[in-house]
């Protein structure tokens, strides 16, 4: 008995000794220090006593953990007796952990590697509950930058301001000053080994720096300016501890509102040339920012508010880069901080070619699938941009942007995400990741969820799996798929308190639902941009005549596998031609099956959930909503296929067959309304006039499924009415009403003009035979066009000043061509202010024919009374005159098409 007691005491002493550790780290190394603190927190929570030291104890019965960076004096001093082979430790942010006797050595290639090594050991202690007796591992990330972004922006415009213009103030962004929130977010980032944080804003400089030469440009109060300094310093210091590089994004060319008012100019104007005042102000803003925050990077978006590619190059090489260089000179520094060039709406390879001789430390960034998530088989012209940029041997960043097609439901398919990251490497050659929030970018930090208490959910909490999956595969995309299924099942089991079977069903629901929105948008969408909110649905007119809604160039060639669009499919079916690749019928079959399987899986898992039940029920509801959407959309596509068949057959029976599908789609949409009305505040977080599909989001309207239902019901009623009219007509045709001439308006021209012309057949708008008008929509026949020289339009753009005493609409004719000699119509994908005058929509499609020039689509620009001006970019465009803004205008497809083209049939739905 005495022997057993002594044995027990000996075992107890051994166990107790094993639970004491000494952590040795450099107090002057903030990242290693942070890693040591997190290691200590984890160990202490497991009942382990922790002490800290700056030198490795010579003799210790306790476990000792040494954390340091390769090659530093600290590491050499504290690991000199260990004789550790670190010759293979060379990759950025890599680490190795080696055990020798009772000492665990954590060595990082750099400061962040040391931090990640400490966190890796902490994770293992958290899982096992004890310090490993022996551990010998090494690891490093595949992607050198792995970042997430936050938009310091809002769902709606601020009064008196334009897009992206959001000064940093407590009134607009109370969360920005919340240190606890920042700490929580930064902790989430480092837990996922994310190492870069992007802050997106149109013109942040006037909130963060003061300029001696432009004191009036500051657009926040002195009190708010001090708050901004304090929180920005706090953020950068705390981020640095966690190995996170803060990067400030800005758009070009945007100036502060006080600066604009001082010089009587607009804050942003895409057609404006670069002026000395604007260039000097921006350059000095960047210089002051670099002086104040030398460790903060810059992400430059040249597009959206700059006139030409030549201006992009000039702005980047003569304003932005010199601004950074002047800041470094003032600090006496020579190390160039990285500048990231965003490829959006510019010729990034050309800008890089001109810039690299001036500044070496340049990174590039390009959108992965545009502003959505559609495929892990990217290709086409957008893919070529990635390949060109990644071939420059700099860091090329793949930007998972906006996710307009995923809002607002939960998305977290580990399988889809892993394949996507693999494609970033193998197809695009990217070696860095920039990740947007999965939803609610414009409403961060909150989600769109409606809760019983009214409390807003935090996006970082709700979408934990989004961040974790992208970060996991950005670190290593080559993980074995079977092992990954096991990993996520264990993770989900821990979160929801289920067994592995239940967790596996939750994972299956994520993976099945994760295919629905990507497949739907890539085969039927009009744009990958945030002007389309996919999960609110689409109108039949948008399915059968997408050209009227302006399909974004390059989208379908780049954001999915080879396949056929709906119009191509219908034509080939009628002509009995062989089909190629992914087909519309295939996709609607697949998305309905994905929805069915997702719901079956999540329903099976429910009975086994014991933790976080409220969140599980919200996830379950999302799966049912995805299924309802898939069923709704597939019925609409079935109807569209039959309507397109009718355009060839002229058989009313085809329309009779389409009707039940449209009626069935309404039933599914009613279910979608019921599933969302008590669960979501909105579908999409951008609630401005930029959103156009399925319907305009002007003034924050049409953002819920309940608001959209009456529109879909009206579409069905219109179709039934037109079908009855067809049946009652003598020859199976409806006599369509001709449009009536619009009521013209008088204005006083203030700019020099080459005269006017009557908009009628026989008029040569450019004085040349090929520009003779041959067909004109009735609506346009009373207009008086304004003459412009085509060479001047191509070289200098189109500029018009006028004075009006009442509201008018200026009628503008855009040539239906993608040739650069014709001005491209307004595009909200590349020009955020592209609907400032209501000009984004085509009002009359195919409304004019010229003898040997492309046909014309009509847009209108609304101007309030006063002195006004219109500045358009380079390229030919017709200025057709002014009409009264108060009259009712009906949008339609006039149908003046080329020989061999098929007439549109979307009139059936109006």
PyMOL commands that set and color helices and strands:
alter all, ss='L'
color gray80, all
select helices_A, chain A and resi 2-18+30-45+73-78+111-128+174-177+179-191+205-208+215-217+222-241+257-263+276-292+309-331+348-356+380-390+414-428+441-443+459-462+464-475+481-496+500-513+516-524+534-536+540-544+546-549+555-558+566-575+584-606+613-649+652-676+698-700+705-728+769-771+778-780+790-796+906-909
alter helices_A, ss='H'
color red, helices_A
select strands_A, chain A and resi 20-24+49-53+63-69+95-100+103-108+137-139+145-151+196-200+245-252+297-304+339-342+362-367+396-400+432-435+748-749+756-758+773-776+784-786+798-804+808-815+844-850+856-863+866-872+878-884+892-893
alter strands_A, ss='S'
color yellow, strands_A
deselect
rebuild
show_as cartoon
